[in-house]
Amino acid sequence: MQNYTLIADISSVFVFLWLTYKVACIGLATPGRCRLLRALLSELQHQSVKMAAELERLAGQIREGRTADPIAALRLLPEGKSESAAAGMPAEYRPASLLHRIVTARLAGEAERAWDEYRYWLRRISFGWSAQLAFGKQAKEFGLLYTVIGALLAFAHLSQVSKPFEVFGALSLAMVTTIVGLLLSLLVSHFLVQQFCSQYRELQIESERIVLDVLRRAGRVPAPLGRKREKAARRKRSAAAERQTPSPIPGHGATPIVLYASMPHDGNGGARCVQK
């Protein structure tokens, strides 16, 4: 019985040392990630103002007939001093590049692709917080697992000894692992839910407002004159094709339309329908 208790003690030590290491890594990385989220939000707000001015410039060029392709005329905004670049974030995930891709998709008439770009960016900067939050759940579950193991060992030992107080060695495993699991779970919840998740939620709400505003401004950019003429010609061709489409002839693959007239007498005092 002592061998089983020793094996359970050693395995619990290894499991909770690994969980403690993961929780420590999360705790050390959380302040830096929160600072990066705040920097991204500040950059996104700054870049949205620049993008609004760029869309106004683009709309003026289209009205004056100086550009026929607004997508090619859309310039990539300069980043300036970027904390996201200093943090090593890839260029395609920085706010300037994000807004450029969103507006490009909107000008091409692909609003769904614009939202896909935004949603993917949100997932990219979340650092997999939902997966990291699972470490708290794992610590709690391992604590409960070793609680059951310790209790079983204690009762098995109790059936073999004449002194019941000798059972406390196995019960200590149950109590210690439960306490450690709950402490690790609380630490993960504090670091992720209270700090990172609140900052991430603030960024999500504010960035969605910014993206909606940018999409609304991009929707106000007038289409070039050549594109308007193409759309008008396309509508005329479709209308002409509809007028030239022959009506279906009964007996030639079309179902004839049968009309009925209501007659007030059918022999039983009710209305009777006859074919016209």
Buried (B, 14 or more C-beta within 10 A) or exposed (E): BEEBBEEBBEEBEEBBEEBBEBBEEBBEBBEEBBEBBBBBBEBBBBBBEBBBEBBEEBBEBBEEEEBEEBEEBBEEBEBEEBBBBEBEBEEEBBBBBBBBBBBBBBBEEEBEBBBBBBEBBBEBBBBEBEEBBEBBEBBBEBBBBBBEBBBBBBEBBBEEEEEEEEBEBBBBBBBBBBEBBBBBBBBBBEBBEEBBBEBBEEBBEEBBEBBEEBBEBBEEBEBBEEBEEEEEEEEEEEEEEEEEEEEEEEEEEEEEEEEEEEEEEEEEEEEEEEEE
